[in-house]
Amino acid sequence: MEVAAAGPSRSHPVWQRLDAYQVGPETADFSFIQRLAHENGWSLAQSGRVMEEYRRFCFLAVTGSGQATPSDAVDQAWHLHLTFTHDYWQRFCPEVLGRPLHHRPTAGGPAERARFFEQYAQTLRRYEQVFGAAAPADIWPGAAQRLLQDPRARRVHPRDAIIIPRHALRRWLRQALLLALLALGLAVLLQTLVGASA
C-alpha cells in the first residue's frame, strides 16, 4: 500500500514494517483477510481495505503523542488480530510496532463518551495530517455514527434469526403494497363488472 507523500510516514521505519506485515502464517489455508471478511460479512476487497486502514490506525497509535481511537471496522480487525495472541504479542508488537499496543475499551459514562468523541476526532485530524487525505468515510464514519450508532450492533447467528437487509425489506414492502393495490383494483373492477351485468 502506498502512503500519501504528506508527512514522514512513507519512509518511517514503523510504516515500512507495517506495510510488509501479514497477520498469521503465510501458508494458512484460511488467511486473516478471509477470516475478517467471513466474520463480518464483507467481501474480500472490503476486508483488504479494512486491513490497510488497520495498518494506518496502528501507525497513528504508536507514532502519536496521544491515544488513537479506531473506527468500528478497524476495531473489528484489531479484535480479530488480538485472537492471534502469539502473532500479536510475540511478533507484531515487538517486531513491527516496536512497543505494546493495548486495547482499552471504554469504561462507560458521560465523561468516557466525551473523551472518546475527542479522541476519535483527533484521530481523524491526525490521519489527514499524516496521510495527506481524509480517512475513507465508509470505513471511518463520523463520530456520532462511530460512538453512538455502531456500538448498538450485535452478533446474530443465522440459525437464531431471519436476517433481511433494510433495502431489501423496503423493496419487498413496496412490491407487496403495489400487488395489494393491484388486487384491490381488480376486485373493484370485477365487482363493478358483475354489478353492471346483473
N, C-alpha and C positions, 0 to 999 in steps of 0.2 A: 504494500500500500504506500502511496506517495503522500507525504505530509506537505501541506502548503508551505511555500517559501517563507512566510512570515514567522518570526520568532526563531529561536535556536533549536527547535525540536528536530528538524531533519538530520542534523549532524550530531545531535545529542546521543551519547552512548546508551542511555536508557531506551530512547526511541529505537535505535538500531537493534538492540536486543529484543525489544517488544515486536518489532517488525518481522524478525526472523523466528519468533517463538511460535510453537504449536503445542496446544494442550494435549497431554497424554502421549502414548506411544504412536509413532508414525505408522506402525503396522496394524493398528486396530481396525477390525472389520467395520465397526460402528464408530465413526470418528466423533470428536467433540461437536463439530458443526452439525453433523447428522443428528446427534442426540439432542442438541439445543433446538433444532428445528422440530424434531419429533415431540419433545416435551412441551413446546409452546404453540404447536400448530402452525409453524411458519414454513415457508418454502426454504430450500437450501440457500437461495440467493439472499433472502431476508436474514437468515441465520448468519451468513457470512458478513453481511453489512453490520449486524449487531456485534459480531465478534470484533470487527475493526473499530467500532465505537467503544467497545470494552477496552481495547488496547489504548485508545485515546484517553479514556477515563483513568486508566491505571497510570498513564504518563502524567496526567494532571494531578492525580492524588499523591504521587511520590516526588514530584518536582516542585510543587507549590508550597507556599508557607502555611496555608490554611487547609482545612478539611474539604474534600470534594464529595459531592452527593451525586450518585448516578441516576439516570432515568430508570424507569421501571424495566424496560427491555434490557438495558445494560446490567441492571441489578439481577435479572434472571440469568444472564451469562455468568455473573460473578457467583451467584448461588450455586450454579452447576459446577463451576470451576472449583469451588470450595469442597465439593464432594470428592474431587480427585485429590484427596488430602496429601498424599505423598508428593505428587507433582506440584501442588500449590505451595506447600511449606518447605519442601526439600530442594526444589528446583526453581520454581517461578519467583518466589520472594527473594531468596538469597542470590540467585544467579542472574535473574533478569531485572528485577526491580532494585536489587541491592539493599533491600530492607523489608521487614514485615509490612504487610498491608492488611490490617484487621478490618473486619466488617462490623460496624457499630450501628445497629438499628435504633430507631427512636425509642425513648422510654415513655413516650406519650405525654399528653397535656398541652396546654396553650403555649407555654414557653418553648417546649421542644418543637412544636409546629412552627412557631416564628423563627426559631433557629434554623430549621431545615429549609424553610422558604428562602431565607437569606443565603444559606449555603448553596442551595440549588441555583439561585440567581447568580451568585458569584461563580459557580462552576461554569454556567453558560457564558458569562462575560469572559472568563479566563479562557475558555475553549476558543472563543472568537479571536482573542488576542494571540494565543499560541498557534492556532492552526490557520489563521487568516481568513476564516469564513465562519458564518453562523453554523451551529450544530444542526444536522438534519431534523426538521420538526417531526417527522414520522417516527423517529427513534428518540428524540429529545423534545417532548412536548413542553408546553408552558407549565409553570409551577402549579397552577390551580389543578390542571389535569394530573400532573405527576403526584402531587401531595394530597389531593382531596378525592379525586376520582379513581386513579389507578389502585390505591390500597384497598378498594372495595372488591377487587377481583378475587375470585375463589377458584380453586381447582375443582373441576367437575368431571366425574368419571362417566363415560357414555352409557355404562350399564345402569346408572342411577338416574339418568335424566335424558330427556329428548333435547338436543341442542339445535336450535333454529336461529341462524343469524338474523338480526333485525331487518336487514334489507330484504332478505328472502321472505320473512314473515309479512312485511309491508306489501310486497309484490303479491303474495298469495291472498292477503286480505282484499287488496284491490280487485284481483281477479274474481274472488268469491262474491264481492259486492256487485261486480259487473254481471256475473252469472245470475245472482239473485234478482237484480233489476230486469234482466232479460226474461227470466222465468215469470216474474210478476207481470211484465208487459205482455208476454204470451198468454198468461192466464186471463188477463183483462180482455185481450183481443178475442180469445176463444169464447169467453162469456158474452162478449158483445155479438159475436157471430151466431152463437147459439140463441141468444135473445132475439136477434133480428130474424132468424129463420123460423122461430116459433109463432 
